[in-house]
Amino acid sequence: MQVFDKHITVVEDHLDFNHHVNNLIYMKWALDISREHWLERINPDIDERYFWMVRTHHVEYKKQAFLGDQVTIKTYVEGYRGPFSDRIVEIYKEDELLVQVKSNWCLIERETQKLKRVPDEIQNLFK
């Protein structure tokens, strides 16, 4: 499994009225890193032929992050079934898991706008 990660410092704009990272920010980070991982691994031809749509998100909030905290966001593809892909995003402060997002995505062929079984050429890029 190939893990993609990035680091973020929590700033004021990330906070809610309770002075910790807003739940919607965690979701934005999960969507952003998923897209960044996709763009890093694929070539322009693949991006012109296909795109992903989210089917479901399951979010588990375990701990909070606050202003100035350094967080690490990690993502990887857990598996494929036909046109569907399961992606995991984990958000850490040091070694402590703060949030885990399990998302199910479906691959869409741009030309037909229909579900497309995830081809081996894509699966192999994320192993």
C-alpha positions as CSV (number, residue, x, y, z in Angstrom):
1,M,0.0,0.0,0.0
2,Q,1.4,3.4,-1.0
3,V,0.9,6.1,1.6
4,F,0.8,9.8,0.6
5,D,1.1,12.4,3.3
6,K,1.4,16.1,3.9
7,H,1.8,18.4,6.9
8,I,-0.4,21.4,8.0
9,T,0.0,23.9,10.8
10,V,-3.4,24.8,12.3
11,V,-4.2,28.5,11.8
12,E,-7.0,30.7,13.0
13,D,-9.2,30.1,9.9
14,H,-9.3,26.4,10.7
15,L,-10.9,26.9,14.1
16,D,-14.6,26.9,15.1
17,F,-16.4,28.7,18.0
18,N,-14.9,26.1,20.4
19,H,-11.4,27.1,19.4
20,H,-10.5,23.7,17.9
21,V,-10.3,22.6,14.3
22,N,-13.8,22.7,12.7
23,N,-15.1,19.3,11.6
24,L,-15.7,20.7,8.1
25,I,-12.0,21.6,7.9
26,Y,-11.1,17.9,8.6
27,M,-13.4,16.9,5.7
28,K,-11.9,19.6,3.4
29,W,-8.4,18.2,4.3
30,A,-9.6,14.7,3.5
31,L,-11.0,15.7,0.1
32,D,-7.9,17.9,-0.7
33,I,-5.4,15.2,0.1
34,S,-7.4,12.6,-1.9
35,R,-7.3,14.8,-5.0
36,E,-3.6,15.6,-4.5
37,H,-2.7,12.0,-4.2
38,W,-4.7,11.2,-7.4
39,L,-3.0,14.1,-9.3
40,E,0.5,13.1,-8.1
41,R,0.2,9.5,-9.4
42,I,-1.7,9.8,-12.7
43,N,-0.8,11.2,-16.1
44,P,-2.9,13.8,-18.0
45,D,-4.4,11.1,-20.2
46,I,-6.0,9.3,-17.3
47,D,-7.2,12.6,-15.8
48,E,-8.9,13.5,-19.1
49,R,-10.7,10.1,-19.3
50,Y,-11.8,9.6,-15.7
51,F,-12.9,11.3,-12.5
52,W,-14.0,10.2,-9.0
53,M,-17.2,10.9,-7.1
54,V,-17.7,10.2,-3.5
55,R,-20.4,7.7,-2.5
56,T,-20.0,7.7,1.3
57,H,-17.8,9.1,4.1
58,H,-17.5,7.6,7.5
59,V,-15.8,10.0,9.9
60,E,-14.5,9.1,13.3
61,Y,-13.4,12.0,15.5
62,K,-11.1,10.8,18.2
63,K,-9.2,13.9,19.5
64,Q,-9.0,17.6,18.8
65,A,-6.4,19.8,17.2
66,F,-5.8,23.5,18.2
67,L,-4.2,26.7,17.0
68,G,-0.6,26.1,16.2
69,D,-0.7,22.3,16.2
70,Q,1.3,20.6,13.5
71,V,-0.8,17.8,11.9
72,T,0.1,15.1,9.5
73,I,-2.5,13.9,7.0
74,K,-2.0,10.5,5.5
75,T,-4.0,8.7,2.8
76,Y,-4.0,5.5,0.9
77,V,-6.3,3.4,-1.2
78,E,-7.5,0.3,0.7
79,G,-9.0,-1.6,-2.2
80,Y,-11.2,-1.8,-5.3
81,R,-14.4,-3.6,-6.2
82,G,-15.6,-3.0,-9.8
83,P,-16.0,0.8,-10.2
84,F,-15.6,1.4,-6.5
85,S,-12.6,2.3,-4.4
86,D,-12.1,2.6,-0.6
87,R,-9.8,5.3,0.6
88,I,-8.6,5.9,4.1
89,V,-7.5,9.4,5.4
90,E,-5.9,9.6,8.8
91,I,-5.0,12.9,10.5
92,Y,-2.4,12.8,13.3
93,K,-0.9,15.1,15.8
94,E,2.5,13.6,16.4
95,D,1.7,9.8,16.8
96,E,-1.8,10.4,18.0
97,L,-4.7,9.7,15.6
98,L,-7.1,12.6,15.7
99,V,-9.5,11.7,12.8
100,Q,-10.0,8.8,10.5
101,V,-12.1,9.2,7.3
102,K,-13.2,6.1,5.4
103,S,-14.5,7.1,2.0
104,N,-16.0,5.0,-0.8
105,W,-15.5,6.5,-4.3
106,C,-16.8,5.6,-7.7
107,L,-14.9,6.0,-10.9
108,I,-16.7,7.8,-13.7
109,E,-15.7,7.8,-17.4
110,R,-15.9,11.4,-18.6
111,E,-17.1,10.5,-22.1
112,T,-20.1,8.4,-21.1
113,Q,-20.6,9.9,-17.6
114,K,-21.1,6.3,-16.4
115,L,-19.5,4.1,-13.8
116,K,-16.3,2.4,-15.0
117,R,-14.6,-0.6,-13.5
118,V,-11.3,0.7,-12.1
119,P,-8.7,-0.4,-14.7
120,D,-5.5,-2.2,-13.8
121,E,-3.5,0.8,-15.1
122,I,-5.1,2.9,-12.3
123,Q,-5.0,0.3,-9.6
124,N,-1.3,-0.3,-10.2
125,L,-0.5,3.3,-9.6
126,F,-1.7,3.2,-6.0
127,K,-0.3,-0.2,-4.9
